[in-house]
């Protein structure tokens, strides 16, 4: 059916004004009844963050999400836009989306009185009812609240006339959701203006006070350390956020891997299949977990999930480059590809050295070693690989490299007793590229258990007894 285009048609259709809180509550109840997730793209929050967000919506609360970087705070907020109605009626031409049956600005009120049922109606989709701003010290009152428009003054309007105001992002999100990221970075003056709009429903611009009862749900995000730091947030504004919700990183590597598989699917590249062994996925996820637990890394800023995603992408890229150069038909990452991950990892870490000074590269290599060792120990015990170790103790050695063709690994696999059986424990690896990857993983695990020596020279790694 065609949507009403005038106020008279809207009344005849039985439209009744509703608040955005009631709208969110109604749609959330429908989603819960149907068993639908409100943020299906976010993994690991079903039993922790999501229930708290649902409680806040049912309570009609403004929310602040506290968490370190890379915890899907912004994605969570944007996902809540899906709880708004698909489209709502607004006064045609109104910059703050006034409801035709309950306008809040002077201009729309005057138009409704003068035009009556002939007042034009437009329909605003849910995406246009969402506003977002990254808080920085240079954000002004004009950005968030509004400012006197000199063009309107030049047209002959008085400064005391509400029509001279050019509204900012918050009033323009009337009847919707407004998100402000990194709230503590707002200057105190702007925080006061935001507080007035949330509590007193008025705005003050250059001494001119306008009563503007905006209907809006404000959701903010902040780093916990900044939010709790004295002087970063004015107390009255902090008190107006009814719900304080703590986000977190994935609690286990399985969830981290699931996020990686969702965000970076291993699709074919130019017809060349991408195959990632499970142990390599676990190493990439484990590297991030090791960084989050490392004492020489500043944990207050966090280690983002984006680090895992970028590392995974870099790992695949290095394997793809090898496949292109060597003309191989399969893209499979190896342990020797992990050195490339430093380019995507180190820029996301903030090191805190105490005592002996170490280079960032050395710190990165220790994280990689711990991650590889942890994954290795989930599958193997050095004692079960004694036959492999015995081959090297007999004076033999093996050389590997991230630029070595996979086919060259097959000769070593056939020559080293027990190695093929060990590879089979990792999976049904039938292709040379997968077997090369498994070989490097086993040899590196034995080295980290001090069963083999490792020498690195010019990008080539040699394992000996």
MIMI-541731 format. One record per residue (C-alpha): residue number from 0; x, y negated, z. Coordinates in Angstrom, 2 decimals. Example, Ala and Ser with C-alpha at 12.3 -4.5 7.8 and 13.67 -1.06 7.14 Angstrom:
<sites>
SITE pos       u       v       w
SITE   0   12.30    4.50    7.80
SITE   1   13.67    1.06    7.14
</sites>
This chain:
<sites>
SITE pos       u       v       w
SITE   0    0.00    0.00    0.00
SITE   1    1.12   -3.55   -0.72
SITE   2    2.27   -5.44    2.33
SITE   3    0.34   -8.58    3.39
SITE   4    1.78  -11.78    1.94
SITE   5   -0.24  -14.33    3.97
SITE   6   -1.15  -14.76    7.60
SITE   7   -4.80  -14.09    6.81
SITE   8   -3.96  -10.76    5.16
SITE   9   -1.71   -9.91    8.09
SITE  10   -4.51  -10.50   10.59
SITE  11   -6.93   -8.47    8.46
SITE  12   -4.42   -5.59    8.48
SITE  13   -4.52   -5.55   12.29
SITE  14   -0.95   -6.69   12.93
SITE  15   -0.20   -7.43   16.57
SITE  16    2.97   -9.20   17.74
SITE  17    5.36   -7.03   19.73
SITE  18    8.70   -7.62   21.40
SITE  19   11.88   -6.10   20.08
SITE  20   12.31   -4.23   23.38
SITE  21    8.88   -2.64   23.01
SITE  22    9.69   -1.78   19.39
SITE  23   12.99   -0.09   20.33
SITE  24   11.30    1.75   23.18
SITE  25    8.47    3.01   20.94
SITE  26   10.81    4.26   18.24
SITE  27   13.19    5.85   20.76
SITE  28   10.30    7.76   22.34
SITE  29    9.31    9.02   18.90
SITE  30   12.90   10.14   18.22
SITE  31   13.16   11.92   21.58
SITE  32    9.82   13.65   21.04
SITE  33   10.95   14.85   17.62
SITE  34   14.33   15.98   18.98
SITE  35   16.27   13.60   16.73
SITE  36   19.63   12.08   17.65
SITE  37   19.75    8.28   17.64
SITE  38   23.42    8.31   16.55
SITE  39   24.00   11.61   14.72
SITE  40   27.35   10.47   13.29
SITE  41   28.95   10.08   16.74
SITE  42   30.31   13.29   18.27
SITE  43   31.09   13.98   21.92
SITE  44   28.62   11.54   23.50
SITE  45   25.47   13.68   23.65
SITE  46   25.82   14.48   27.35
SITE  47   27.51   11.29   28.53
SITE  48   27.09    7.96   26.73
SITE  49   23.94    8.59   24.69
SITE  50   21.66    9.35   27.68
SITE  51   22.82    6.13   29.36
SITE  52   22.08    4.13   26.20
SITE  53   18.65    5.75   25.99
SITE  54   17.94    4.79   29.61
SITE  55   18.93    1.19   28.87
SITE  56   16.61    1.03   25.85
SITE  57   13.71    2.51   27.78
SITE  58   14.37   -0.09   30.50
SITE  59   14.59   -2.96   28.02
SITE  60   18.11   -3.87   29.13
SITE  61   20.90   -5.89   27.61
SITE  62   23.96   -3.61   27.49
SITE  63   27.72   -3.88   27.61
SITE  64   29.86   -0.97   26.42
SITE  65   33.21   -0.70   28.18
SITE  66   35.93    1.32   26.54
SITE  67   39.36    1.27   24.97
SITE  68   39.81    0.80   21.25
SITE  69   38.68    3.53   18.90
SITE  70   35.84    4.92   21.04
SITE  71   33.08    4.26   18.47
SITE  72   31.58    1.34   20.39
SITE  73   30.80   -0.69   17.26
SITE  74   29.47    2.34   15.42
SITE  75   27.22    3.15   18.36
SITE  76   25.80   -0.37   18.41
SITE  77   25.21   -0.38   14.66
SITE  78   23.52    3.00   14.92
SITE  79   20.88    1.52   17.22
SITE  80   19.65   -0.62   14.31
SITE  81   17.96    2.57   13.10
SITE  82   15.55    2.27   16.06
SITE  83   14.12   -0.97   14.66
SITE  84   11.03   -0.79   12.45
SITE  85   11.75   -0.41    8.75
SITE  86   10.39   -3.92    8.06
SITE  87    8.53   -6.60   10.03
SITE  88    6.56   -9.68    8.90
SITE  89    8.11  -13.14    9.27
SITE  90    7.16  -16.66    8.31
SITE  91    8.28  -17.10    4.74
SITE  92   11.43  -19.24    4.57
SITE  93   12.09  -19.24    8.34
SITE  94   15.80  -18.89    9.10
SITE  95   15.17  -17.26   12.49
SITE  96   12.47  -14.80   11.35
SITE  97    9.56  -16.22   13.37
SITE  98    6.60  -13.88   13.75
SITE  99    3.71  -15.48   11.76
SITE 100    1.34  -14.83   14.66
SITE 101    3.76  -16.02   17.36
SITE 102    6.24  -18.58   15.94
SITE 103    8.86  -19.99   18.32
SITE 104   10.42  -22.81   16.31
SITE 105    8.75  -26.19   15.90
SITE 106    8.80  -26.07   12.11
SITE 107    6.97  -22.72   11.88
SITE 108    4.48  -23.74   14.57
SITE 109    3.63  -26.86   12.58
SITE 110    3.31  -24.87    9.37
SITE 111    1.01  -22.29   11.00
SITE 112   -1.23  -25.04   12.31
SITE 113   -1.34  -26.89    8.99
SITE 114   -1.62  -23.93    6.60
SITE 115   -3.69  -21.53    8.70
SITE 116   -4.39  -18.17    7.05
SITE 117   -2.61  -19.33    3.89
SITE 118    0.77  -19.34    5.68
SITE 119    3.22  -17.34    3.57
SITE 120    4.59  -14.06    4.96
SITE 121    7.78  -12.25    3.96
SITE 122    9.03   -8.89    5.19
SITE 123   12.40   -8.54    6.90
SITE 124   14.18   -5.17    6.73
SITE 125   15.88   -3.79    9.82
SITE 126   19.41   -4.46    8.52
SITE 127   18.65   -8.20    8.32
SITE 128   17.60   -8.23   11.97
SITE 129   21.09   -7.32   13.18
SITE 130   23.82   -9.84   13.88
SITE 131   27.41   -9.18   14.90
SITE 132   30.39  -11.30   15.88
SITE 133   33.92  -10.53   16.97
SITE 134   34.71  -12.76   19.92
SITE 135   37.91  -14.75   19.54
SITE 136   39.10  -17.87   21.37
SITE 137   38.20  -20.01   18.36
SITE 138   34.53  -18.95   18.24
SITE 139   32.51  -22.14   18.68
SITE 140   29.08  -23.04   20.01
SITE 141   28.07  -23.73   16.41
SITE 142   28.94  -20.14   15.43
SITE 143   26.84  -18.46   18.10
SITE 144   24.18  -20.97   19.13
SITE 145   23.96  -23.78   16.57
SITE 146   25.00  -27.31   15.69
SITE 147   23.57  -30.61   14.46
SITE 148   23.40  -30.43   10.67
SITE 149   24.79  -33.73    9.28
SITE 150   22.99  -33.19    5.98
SITE 151   19.64  -33.07    7.74
SITE 152   20.52  -36.24    9.65
SITE 153   21.48  -37.93    6.38
SITE 154   18.07  -37.01    5.02
SITE 155   16.49  -39.24    7.64
SITE 156   15.77  -36.98   10.59
SITE 157   16.48  -38.19   14.14
SITE 158   19.20  -36.56   16.23
SITE 159   16.57  -35.77   18.86
SITE 160   14.57  -33.83   16.29
SITE 161   14.81  -30.05   16.58
SITE 162   14.74  -29.81   12.79
SITE 163   18.26  -31.29   12.64
SITE 164   19.70  -28.12   14.19
SITE 165   21.44  -25.51   12.06
SITE 166   20.95  -22.36   14.10
SITE 167   23.84  -19.99   14.88
SITE 168   24.07  -16.22   14.79
SITE 169   22.17  -15.51   18.01
SITE 170   18.96  -17.44   17.13
SITE 171   19.17  -15.99   13.62
SITE 172   19.02  -12.52   15.20
SITE 173   15.63  -13.37   16.75
SITE 174   13.43  -10.26   16.87
SITE 175   16.46   -8.04   16.50
SITE 176   19.79   -6.94   17.95
SITE 177   22.88   -9.10   18.36
SITE 178   26.28   -7.53   19.05
SITE 179   29.36   -9.34   20.26
SITE 180   32.61   -7.41   20.33
SITE 181   35.44   -8.10   22.80
SITE 182   33.25  -10.35   24.96
SITE 183   36.03  -11.48   27.39
SITE 184   37.76  -13.35   24.55
SITE 185   34.97  -15.94   24.42
SITE 186   35.80  -19.31   25.94
SITE 187   33.95  -20.09   29.19
SITE 188   31.96  -22.87   27.52
SITE 189   30.59  -20.42   24.94
SITE 190   29.87  -17.85   27.66
SITE 191   27.74  -20.46   29.44
SITE 192   25.83  -21.14   26.24
SITE 193   25.19  -17.44   25.77
SITE 194   24.07  -17.13   29.39
SITE 195   21.60  -20.01   28.97
SITE 196   20.10  -18.37   25.92
SITE 197   19.78  -14.99   27.65
SITE 198   18.41  -16.31   30.95
SITE 199   16.87  -19.75   30.53
SITE 200   15.76  -19.31   26.90
SITE 201   17.06  -22.74   25.98
SITE 202   19.99  -24.08   24.02
SITE 203   21.97  -27.27   24.60
SITE 204   23.71  -28.82   21.61
SITE 205   25.54  -32.12   22.09
SITE 206   23.33  -32.93   25.06
SITE 207   20.12  -32.15   23.18
SITE 208   18.08  -29.40   24.89
SITE 209   15.81  -27.13   22.87
SITE 210   13.47  -24.57   24.35
SITE 211   13.90  -21.52   22.14
SITE 212   12.48  -18.30   23.60
SITE 213   14.33  -15.93   21.29
SITE 214   13.33  -12.28   21.47
SITE 215   16.60  -10.41   21.24
SITE 216   18.56   -7.53   22.71
SITE 217   22.22   -8.40   23.22
SITE 218   24.80   -5.61   23.23
SITE 219   28.41   -6.47   23.97
SITE 220   31.62   -4.47   24.01
SITE 221   34.83   -5.01   25.95
SITE 222   38.04   -3.38   27.08
SITE 223   37.54   -2.36   30.74
SITE 224   40.78   -4.02   31.85
SITE 225   39.79   -7.36   30.30
SITE 226   36.21   -7.18   31.55
SITE 227   37.24   -6.59   35.16
SITE 228   40.03   -9.18   35.04
SITE 229   39.13  -12.14   37.22
SITE 230   38.44  -15.26   35.22
SITE 231   37.86  -13.55   31.87
SITE 232   34.07  -13.36   32.29
SITE 233   31.92  -15.88   34.14
SITE 234   29.99  -14.14   36.92
SITE 235   26.47  -15.26   35.87
SITE 236   26.96  -13.82   32.37
SITE 237   28.28  -10.53   33.74
SITE 238   25.21  -10.31   35.95
SITE 239   22.87  -10.68   32.94
SITE 240   24.04   -7.46   31.32
SITE 241   21.60   -5.06   32.92
SITE 242   23.41   -1.87   31.90
SITE 243   27.16   -1.25   31.96
SITE 244   28.01    1.87   29.97
SITE 245   31.46    3.46   29.91
SITE 246   32.56    5.06   26.66
SITE 247   35.40    7.55   26.40
SITE 248   37.63    9.44   24.01
SITE 249   36.77   13.03   23.00
SITE 250   37.14   15.27   26.04
SITE 251   38.69   18.19   24.10
SITE 252   40.63   18.81   20.92
SITE 253   37.70   20.72   19.37
SITE 254   35.61   17.53   19.41
SITE 255   38.52   15.50   18.04
SITE 256   38.92   18.03   15.21
SITE 257   35.17   17.92   14.48
SITE 258   35.39   14.12   14.17
SITE 259   38.33   14.46   11.78
SITE 260   36.49   17.01    9.64
SITE 261   33.45   14.73    9.53
SITE 262   35.33   11.55    8.65
SITE 263   38.04   13.02    6.38
SITE 264   36.58   16.04    4.58
SITE 265   39.18   18.22    2.86
SITE 266   37.78   17.82   -0.64
SITE 267   39.61   18.71   -3.84
SITE 268   41.94   16.04   -5.20
SITE 269   41.98   15.81   -8.99
SITE 270   41.00   19.46   -9.18
SITE 271   43.67   20.56   -6.70
SITE 272   42.15   22.23   -3.60
SITE 273   43.08   20.90   -0.15
SITE 274   43.42   23.65    2.46
SITE 275   44.29   22.72    6.03
SITE 276   45.20   25.61    8.35
SITE 277   43.43   25.46   11.72
SITE 278   46.74   25.27   13.57
SITE 279   47.69   22.12   11.65
SITE 280   44.37   20.48   12.54
SITE 281   45.00   21.39   16.17
SITE 282   48.50   19.92   16.05
SITE 283   47.21   16.61   14.66
SITE 284   44.50   16.41   17.33
SITE 285   46.94   17.57   20.01
SITE 286   49.40   14.83   19.04
SITE 287   46.80   12.20   19.93
SITE 288   45.95   13.96   23.21
SITE 289   49.65   14.07   24.11
SITE 290   49.91   10.33   23.43
SITE 291   46.89    9.64   25.67
SITE 292   48.59   11.48   28.52
SITE 293   52.12   10.13   28.00
SITE 294   53.52    8.04   30.82
SITE 295   55.64    5.87   28.52
SITE 296   52.61    4.70   26.49
SITE 297   50.38    1.88   27.68
SITE 298   47.05    3.60   28.33
SITE 299   45.10    0.43   29.08
SITE 300   44.92   -0.32   25.36
SITE 301   44.19    3.31   24.57
SITE 302   45.13    5.61   21.72
SITE 303   42.36    5.31   19.18
SITE 304   40.59    8.17   17.41
SITE 305   41.60    6.24   14.30
SITE 306   45.17    7.39   15.05
SITE 307   44.05   11.00   14.58
SITE 308   42.17   10.16   11.38
SITE 309   45.09    8.21    9.90
SITE 310   47.59   10.90   10.89
SITE 311   45.43   13.54    9.23
SITE 312   45.20   11.47    6.06
SITE 313   48.97   10.90    6.02
SITE 314   49.64   14.60    6.55
SITE 315   47.46   15.51    3.57
SITE 316   49.06   12.75    1.49
SITE 317   52.57   14.08    2.10
SITE 318   51.43   17.57    1.14
SITE 319   49.72   16.16   -1.97
SITE 320   52.91   14.33   -2.98
SITE 321   54.82   17.61   -2.72
SITE 322   52.22   19.39   -4.85
SITE 323   52.44   16.67   -7.52
SITE 324   56.25   16.66   -7.65
SITE 325   56.59   20.45   -7.68
SITE 326   53.59   21.08   -9.90
SITE 327   51.86   23.28   -7.31
SITE 328   48.13   23.94   -7.54
SITE 329   47.30   23.81   -3.84
SITE 330   47.67   21.10   -1.18
SITE 331   48.60   22.64    2.18
SITE 332   50.32   20.64    4.97
SITE 333   53.27   22.15    6.86
SITE 334   55.10   21.41   10.08
SITE 335   57.85   19.75    8.02
SITE 336   55.24   17.20    6.86
SITE 337   54.74   15.88   10.40
SITE 338   57.66   13.47   10.12
SITE 339   55.54   11.39    7.70
SITE 340   52.90   10.89   10.39
SITE 341   55.16    8.43   12.25
SITE 342   54.17    5.70    9.78
SITE 343   50.51    5.95   10.76
SITE 344   51.08    6.70   14.46
SITE 345   53.76    4.39   15.80
SITE 346   51.93    1.17   14.93
SITE 347   49.02    2.25   17.14
SITE 348   51.08    2.94   20.27
SITE 349   52.34    0.46   22.86
SITE 350   55.42    1.91   24.54
SITE 351   56.41    1.09   28.10
SITE 352   59.97    2.15   28.80
SITE 353   61.19    2.62   32.34
SITE 354   64.81    3.35   33.15
SITE 355   66.59    4.83   30.16
SITE 356   65.78    3.06   26.92
SITE 357   64.67    5.36   24.09
SITE 358   63.71    4.64   20.52
SITE 359   60.10    4.87   19.41
SITE 360   61.08    7.58   16.93
SITE 361   62.51    9.73   19.73
SITE 362   59.34    9.24   21.77
SITE 363   57.25   10.21   18.74
SITE 364   59.28   13.38   18.17
SITE 365   58.75   14.43   21.80
SITE 366   54.99   14.00   21.37
SITE 367   55.05   16.10   18.19
SITE 368   57.09   18.82   19.89
SITE 369   54.68   19.01   22.83
SITE 370   51.69   19.16   20.49
SITE 371   53.19   21.94   18.36
SITE 372   54.26   23.93   21.42
SITE 373   50.80   23.71   23.00
SITE 374   49.10   25.01   19.83
SITE 375   51.74   27.73   19.37
SITE 376   51.20   29.01   22.90
SITE 377   47.47   29.40   22.23
SITE 378   48.27   32.05   19.61
SITE 379   51.67   33.59   20.29
SITE 380   53.99   34.65   23.05
SITE 381   57.73   34.66   22.28
SITE 382   57.88   38.20   23.59
SITE 383   55.54   39.42   20.83
SITE 384   57.83   37.88   18.21
SITE 385   61.03   39.51   19.44
SITE 386   61.43   41.37   16.15
SITE 387   61.53   38.05   14.31
SITE 388   63.99   36.61   16.80
SITE 389   66.19   39.69   16.48
SITE 390   66.65   39.02   12.76
SITE 391   68.15   35.60   13.50
SITE 392   70.27   36.92   16.35
SITE 393   71.90   39.16   13.78
SITE 394   73.47   36.08   12.23
SITE 395   70.90   35.24    9.60
SITE 396   69.40   31.80    8.97
SITE 397   66.46   30.25    7.11
SITE 398   66.18   26.84    5.48
SITE 399   62.87   24.99    5.03
SITE 400   61.89   21.56    3.76
SITE 401   58.81   19.50    3.01
SITE 402   59.99   19.42   -0.63
SITE 403   60.69   23.15   -0.99
SITE 404   58.38   25.11   -3.33
SITE 405   56.02   27.44   -1.50
SITE 406   57.10   30.39   -3.64
SITE 407   60.62   30.25   -2.15
SITE 408   59.19   31.06    1.28
SITE 409   57.90   34.44    0.09
SITE 410   61.42   35.89   -0.19
SITE 411   62.15   35.00    3.43
SITE 412   58.83   36.38    4.60
SITE 413   59.65   39.72    2.99
SITE 414   63.16   39.80    4.45
SITE 415   62.36   38.89    8.08
SITE 416   60.94   41.89    9.99
SITE 417   57.70   41.16   11.84
SITE 418   57.10   37.77   10.19
SITE 419   54.33   38.91    7.84
SITE 420   52.48   40.55   10.75
SITE 421   52.79   37.34   12.77
SITE 422   51.40   35.30    9.87
SITE 423   48.38   37.61    9.67
SITE 424   47.49   36.69   13.26
SITE 425   46.98   33.09   12.13
SITE 426   44.49   34.04    9.44
SITE 427   44.04   35.78    6.10
SITE 428   46.66   33.67    4.37
SITE 429   46.91   35.01    0.85
SITE 430   48.41   32.07   -1.06
SITE 431   52.11   31.09   -1.05
SITE 432   51.32   27.56    0.22
SITE 433   49.37   28.86    3.24
SITE 434   52.04   31.45    4.03
SITE 435   54.75   28.76    3.81
SITE 436   52.83   26.62    6.29
SITE 437   52.38   29.55    8.70
SITE 438   56.07   30.42    8.43
SITE 439   57.18   26.95    9.45
SITE 440   54.74   26.94   12.37
SITE 441   56.10   30.23   13.74
SITE 442   59.73   29.24   13.34
SITE 443   59.18   25.85   14.97
SITE 444   57.33   27.45   17.88
SITE 445   60.22   29.83   18.48
SITE 446   62.66   26.94   18.37
SITE 447   60.63   24.98   20.93
SITE 448   60.75   28.05   23.16
SITE 449   64.54   27.96   22.76
SITE 450   64.62   31.25   20.88
SITE 451   66.05   29.67   17.72
SITE 452   68.41   26.81   17.03
SITE 453   67.36   24.12   14.61
SITE 454   69.61   21.87   12.53
SITE 455   68.26   18.94   10.52
SITE 456   70.22   17.54    7.60
SITE 457   68.97   15.33    4.78
SITE 458   65.34   16.34    5.15
SITE 459   66.18   20.06    5.30
SITE 460   65.70   22.12    8.46
SITE 461   67.80   25.21    9.15
SITE 462   66.77   27.78   11.79
SITE 463   69.43   30.13   13.22
SITE 464   69.85   32.47   16.12
</sites>
